[in-house]
Amino acid sequence: MKTLATLLSFCATLAACGGGGGGAPSSNTNSKSVALSAQNYDVAATEVMASSVAVSASSGITESFIGADVQTPLPFTHFVQSHLTQLIKNWRSSPTVLVGAELTESIPCSSGTLSITYNDLLGNEVPDAGDYLTLSANNCSLYGSKLNGEMTITFNRYTETSFTDFEAFVTAKSSQFVSETNGVATSSNGSFDMNLSAKMVLNSNGSNQLLTDLKMDIASMTYNITSAGSTKVYEYKNYVLRNTTYNNQVSQSINGSINIPTLGANTATIETIKNFVSPAISSPGSRLPYPTDGIALVTFKQGGTIRATANGTSSALVELDQDGDGKFETSKPVPWSDIL
């Protein structure tokens, strides 16, 4: 099997790939519930929105369809979204193997080992239902990062008529995959289902435009970020994210529950009232453009609701309804640069 054209560059991105364990502590900085207040609601809103951004490659998905290399650090969920099409393409470049055979390729590390194993159950060089690939790292030092653990991508369904017209339904799992860079360890544990599709459609001007649609369902997953002995734990439950990219515009909705470090065990439930709309980014590694539209409500288990509104400026309008009467008595702008 030929090495992925972008393999060495994506190995560098694993500085932020996931896994739970491997030496990184797994306890929240605040293990007790903290009530929402006028003093902390802006920080809580920032962490809720930022934790949502953390699991989505957003419009960067478009780059993967046209073959651009994504060379900025990406967490586990970003990796699966951004590299799935290249992994499928590489599947076809493998030599014919026996039915049910596993084919493993080793990737050079400065020390330790890193490998990708492809399991093509039918041996037909196509990712059929049940086929899977596994990335495994054992003390692999690469581009300044130390990698340990394993992630697996299993195909539930795959259909295509061309490289830019297909649908893939996969289940991705991070099993104690830990990456450490400059003293900061990022890990994840859990799995998610992802449906990713692309097709060329005619726009109003009669020209072809690529339409991509992503839906992620996270039943349960955690991200741990450890630095200087302190660990922040983000927990996602029954979390559904959907991105649609078309005509240089990204539309995103987010619904589900998140436990964030600022409020400890005080669960935040986010509901998208109006889809967030942003310009599509033009180059890999670019900062996500500010949303121009969109509204989300975030309700907290111990009471209180936050409303975050994109209004076309460089800041989101964040409002607080502390007593749950439907009236937002406190508000302030929060820079999108703090969120994105």
C-alpha positions in Angstrom: 0.0 0.0 0.0 1.3 3.4 -0.9 1.9 5.9 2.0 -0.8 8.5 2.3 0.3 11.6 0.3 -0.5 13.7 3.4 0.5 11.2 6.0 3.6 12.9 7.4 1.8 16.2 7.6 -1.2 14.7 9.3 1.0 13.0 11.8 2.2 16.5 12.8 -1.5 17.3 13.4 -1.8 14.5 15.9 -0.5 16.9 18.5 -4.1 17.5 19.3 -5.6 14.0 18.5 -7.6 12.3 21.2 -7.6 9.4 23.8 -8.5 9.1 27.4 -5.6 7.8 29.7 -2.0 7.2 28.8 -0.8 9.3 31.8 -3.0 12.3 31.4 -5.2 13.0 34.5 -8.9 12.7 33.9 -10.5 14.8 36.6 -12.2 18.2 36.1 -10.5 21.2 37.6 -13.9 22.0 39.1 -15.5 18.7 40.1 -18.4 20.3 41.9 -21.3 22.1 40.2 -20.9 25.9 40.0 -24.0 28.0 39.6 -24.4 30.3 36.6 -24.0 34.0 37.5 -23.6 37.5 36.1 -19.9 37.1 37.0 -19.2 33.9 35.1 -21.8 33.7 32.3 -19.6 35.2 29.6 -16.7 32.8 30.4 -19.2 29.9 30.5 -20.7 30.9 27.1 -17.2 31.1 25.6 -16.3 27.6 26.8 -19.6 26.1 25.6 -19.2 27.6 22.1 -15.5 26.9 21.9 -16.1 23.3 23.0 -18.6 23.0 20.1 -16.0 24.4 17.6 -13.5 21.9 19.0 -15.3 18.9 17.6 -16.0 20.4 14.1 -13.6 20.9 11.2 -16.3 23.2 9.8 -15.7 24.5 6.4 -12.2 23.0 6.4 -14.0 19.8 5.2 -14.2 21.4 1.8 -10.4 21.5 1.6 -10.2 17.8 1.9 -12.5 17.2 -1.1 -10.3 19.2 -3.4 -7.1 17.5 -2.1 -5.5 20.3 -0.1 -3.3 19.3 2.8 -4.5 20.3 6.3 -1.3 20.9 8.2 -2.5 22.7 11.3 -3.0 20.8 14.6 -6.3 18.9 14.6 -8.0 16.9 17.4 -9.4 13.4 16.9 -12.8 14.5 15.5 -11.1 17.0 13.1 -8.8 14.3 11.9 -11.6 11.9 10.9 -13.5 14.7 9.2 -10.6 16.2 7.3 -8.8 13.0 6.2 -11.6 10.5 5.6 -11.6 11.2 1.8 -7.8 10.8 1.5 -8.0 7.6 3.5 -10.6 6.3 1.1 -8.5 7.3 -1.9 -5.5 5.5 -0.4 -7.5 2.4 0.1 -7.7 2.0 -3.6 -4.0 2.4 -4.1 -3.2 -0.7 -2.1 -2.2 -3.9 -3.8 -4.7 -6.8 -4.0 -4.8 -8.7 -0.7 -6.4 -11.9 0.4 -10.0 -11.8 1.6 -10.1 -10.8 5.2 -6.4 -10.0 5.3 -5.0 -7.1 7.2 -2.4 -4.9 5.6 -0.2 -2.7 8.0 2.1 0.1 7.0 4.7 1.5 9.4 5.3 5.2 9.5 8.8 6.4 10.5 9.1 8.1 14.0 12.2 9.7 15.6 11.6 7.1 18.3 8.8 4.6 19.0 6.4 3.3 16.4 3.4 4.5 14.4 1.3 2.4 12.0 -1.9 2.2 10.0 -3.7 -1.1 9.5 -6.3 -1.6 6.8 -8.8 -4.4 7.1 -10.5 -5.1 3.7 -12.8 -8.0 4.5 -13.7 -8.7 0.9 -10.2 -7.8 -0.5 -11.8 -5.6 -3.2 -10.0 -2.3 -2.4 -13.3 -0.6 -1.5 -14.4 0.3 2.0 -17.5 -1.9 2.3 -19.7 -2.2 5.4 -17.6 -3.7 8.2 -14.2 -2.7 6.8 -12.1 -0.7 9.1 -8.7 1.0 9.6 -6.7 1.5 12.8 -4.0 4.0 13.6 -1.7 2.8 16.5 1.1 4.8 18.2 3.6 3.6 20.8 5.8 6.3 22.2 6.1 7.8 18.7 8.1 11.0 18.7 7.2 13.0 15.6 7.4 16.7 14.8 7.9 17.6 18.4 4.9 15.5 19.7 4.8 12.2 21.6 2.0 9.9 20.6 0.4 6.9 22.3 -2.8 4.9 21.9 -5.1 4.0 19.1 -8.0 5.2 17.0 -10.3 3.2 14.7 -12.6 4.2 11.8 -15.2 1.6 10.8 -17.3 1.9 7.6 -21.0 1.3 8.0 -21.9 2.3 4.5 -20.1 3.8 1.5 -21.4 4.8 -2.0 -19.9 6.9 -4.7 -20.3 7.9 -8.3 -17.1 10.0 -8.4 -14.5 11.2 -5.9 -16.6 14.4 -5.4 -20.0 12.7 -5.4 -20.3 10.2 -2.6 -21.6 9.4 0.9 -19.7 7.7 3.7 -21.2 6.6 7.0 -18.6 5.7 9.6 -18.1 5.1 13.3 -14.9 6.5 14.7 -13.4 5.5 18.1 -10.6 6.9 20.1 -9.2 4.4 22.5 -6.8 6.0 25.0 -5.0 8.0 22.3 -2.8 10.7 23.9 -0.7 13.3 22.3 1.8 15.6 24.2 3.4 18.7 22.8 5.4 21.3 24.7 4.1 20.0 28.0 0.4 20.1 26.9 -1.3 16.7 26.7 -4.6 16.4 24.7 -6.6 13.2 25.0 -10.0 11.8 24.1 -12.0 8.8 24.9 -15.2 7.6 23.2 -16.8 7.4 19.8 -19.0 9.1 17.3 -21.1 8.3 14.2 -20.4 10.5 11.2 -22.3 10.8 7.9 -20.3 12.8 5.3 -21.6 13.4 1.7 -20.6 15.5 -1.2 -22.1 16.2 -4.6 -21.8 18.7 -7.4 -24.9 20.8 -8.0 -25.8 23.7 -10.2 -26.1 27.1 -8.5 -28.3 30.0 -9.6 -25.6 31.1 -12.1 -25.6 27.8 -13.8 -22.1 26.8 -12.7 -21.2 23.7 -10.7 -20.7 24.1 -7.0 -19.6 21.5 -4.4 -22.2 20.8 -1.7 -20.9 19.0 1.3 -23.0 17.8 4.3 -21.7 16.6 7.6 -23.7 15.1 10.5 -22.0 14.0 13.7 -23.8 12.1 16.5 -21.8 11.8 19.7 -23.5 9.5 22.3 -20.7 10.0 24.8 -17.1 11.3 24.4 -14.6 13.3 26.5 -11.7 15.6 25.6 -9.1 16.1 28.3 -6.5 19.0 28.0 -3.7 18.9 30.6 -1.1 21.6 31.2 1.0 22.4 34.2 -0.7 19.7 36.3 -4.2 21.0 35.7 -6.7 19.2 33.5 -9.8 20.6 31.8 -12.4 18.0 30.8 -15.0 18.5 28.2 -17.8 15.9 28.2 -20.2 15.5 25.3 -23.4 13.5 25.5 -26.3 13.1 23.0 -24.6 15.8 21.0 -25.5 16.3 17.3 -23.6 18.7 15.0 -24.5 19.4 11.4 -22.5 21.4 8.8 -23.6 22.2 5.3 -21.1 23.9 3.0 -22.3 25.4 -0.3 -21.5 28.4 -2.5 -18.7 29.6 -0.2 -20.9 29.6 2.8 -21.1 27.3 5.9 -24.3 26.7 7.9 -24.0 24.9 11.2 -26.4 23.7 13.9 -25.5 22.3 17.3 -27.7 20.5 19.8 -26.8 18.4 22.8 -25.2 18.4 26.3 -21.8 19.5 27.4 -20.0 19.5 30.8 -17.5 22.4 30.8 -14.6 23.1 33.3 -15.8 26.6 34.3 -19.0 25.2 35.8 -17.8 21.8 36.9 -20.7 19.2 36.9 -23.3 21.8 36.0 -24.3 20.4 32.6 -25.0 22.8 29.7 -27.5 21.9 27.1 -27.1 23.8 23.8 -29.9 24.3 21.3 -29.5 26.1 17.9 -32.5 28.3 17.4 -31.2 29.7 14.1 -28.3 28.1 12.2 -24.9 29.9 12.4 -23.8 31.1 9.0 -20.2 31.8 8.1 -18.1 32.4 5.0 -16.2 29.3 4.0 -12.4 29.6 4.7 -10.2 29.8 1.6 -7.0 28.1 2.8 -6.0 25.3 5.2 -5.0 26.6 8.6 -6.9 29.9 8.3 -8.8 31.1 11.3 -12.5 30.4 11.0 -14.3 33.6 9.8 -16.7 35.2 12.2 -20.3 34.0 11.9 -22.6 36.6 10.3 -25.9 35.1 11.6 -27.1 32.5 14.1 -28.6 32.1 17.6 -28.1 29.5 20.2 -29.7 29.0 23.6 -27.6 27.3 26.4 -29.6 26.1 29.4 -27.9 25.0 32.6 -28.9 22.1 34.9 -28.7 24.3 38.0 -30.7 27.1 36.4 -30.1 30.0 34.1 -30.0 30.4 30.3 -27.5 32.1 28.0 -28.4 33.3 24.5 -25.5 33.8 22.1 -26.2 35.7 18.9 -24.1 36.3 15.8 -24.8 39.8 14.4 -22.1 40.2 11.7 -19.6 41.9 14.0 -16.3 40.6 15.5 -18.1 39.8 18.7 -21.0 37.6 19.7 -23.8 39.2 21.8 -24.1 37.0 24.9 -27.1 37.5 27.2 -28.0 36.1 30.6 -31.5 35.1 31.9 -30.5 34.1 35.4 -33.9 33.5 37.0 -35.5 31.6 34.0 -38.3 34.1 33.5 -37.6 34.5 29.7 -36.1 38.0 30.1 -32.4 38.5 29.5 -31.4 41.0 32.1 -27.6 41.1 31.5 -25.6 41.2 28.2 -22.1 41.8 26.9 -20.2 41.3 23.7 -17.7 38.4 23.6 -15.0 38.5 20.9 -15.3 35.6 18.4 -11.5 35.4 18.5 -11.9 34.1 22.1 -14.3 31.5 20.9 -12.8 30.4 17.6 
